[in-house]
Amino acid sequence: MPTTRPTELTESNYYESRDYFSVSMLKQFLGAPGIKGCEARALAEWRGDYQRPATDALLLGSYVDVGLTGTEAEQVRFKEDHPELFSTRGATKGQLKSTFRKADDMVARALQDRDDGGVFMRFLEGDWQRIVTGEIHGHPFKGKLDVLGDGFICDLKTTESITKKYYADGWYDFIHYWGYDLQGAVYQELVYQTTGARLPFYIAAISKETPCDLGVYQVPQDELDQALETLTPEKLGRIQALIDGDAEPERCGRCDWCRQTKVIKAPEILSVV
C-alpha cells in the first residue's frame, strides 16, 4: 500500500491526482454488473497511456448538472468551454445539437417538479461538488460529492430510464447495474470518516425519455454495507500491486485498449461460445 502521504486535493488537481483510489477507478479495474472491467485498460488509464473517449452521455450529464445547480454565468461559461454542444453545419449551424436540447428538457422537468411542489430540487440543495478523502483498508480514497446536504448525501444521475430493468447474470435496476450502490457506500464512508456522521445516500435521477421521468431514491443502508464489504483487502491489494508494478494485469481481450494493443502470436480456433 502507499507509503507516502497523499497530496491535498483541490478543484484544480482533483482529477489529475493519482495518490488516491476512487469509485470510477475501481469500476475500471473491478467492473460492475453493467461495466466490463479490464485490468490492462484500467492500469493504462492510471498511467496516462490510455484516455477514455469523451462521450455525449458524459457531456449531457455535465450539462444537466450545471443547468440545475450552476449560476447563469457558470451556464454561459460551460457552453463557451464546450463548442461540441453545437452543430457546425447546415441549417442548424450554431444551434444546440438534438442530444443537448434533450438536456434542456431534463433541466426543465426538474424545475417543473419544484414549481409543482415536488421535492426533487430539495435534494440538490447543499454543499455542491464537495471533495472528501479517507482510507479503506489502508488505501487513500477520494470522492467528489454532487451534494452534501443537511443530513444526507445525494448524487445527480441522468439515465436512459429509471424504470428499465437490465440483465447481467441476473436482473438489476439502473442503480445497481451501474454500480451506484458502491459509489454511495464509498461516499458515505468517506463522509463518516470526515464528519463522524453516517448519512443516508440518495440518487436523484432524470431520464432521457420523452417526456422525461424523474425520481429520488434512497439506497438502503444494508445495501450500502454489502457494497462496501465487496472492497476486500485482497481486491484493493491486487489493484495496488498492479499500480506498483508487482503484478501483471489481466486483459479482457474485448475492450478498445485490448484491441488496440493486441499482438497475434499464433493462430487460434474461433468459437461461437
RACOR-V208587 format. One record per helix or strand of 3 or more residues. SS is the DSSP state (2 for helix, 1 for strand). FROM is the first residue (numbers start at 0). TO is the last residue. If there is no record, write none. Layout:
ss/from/to
SS/FROM/TO
SS/FROM/TO
This chain:
ss/from/to
2/22/29
2/38/46
2/55/68
2/71/80
2/82/84
2/89/91
2/97/114
2/119/123
1/126/135
1/138/147
1/151/158
2/173/176
2/179/194
1/199/206
1/213/218
2/220/228
2/232/243
2/255/260
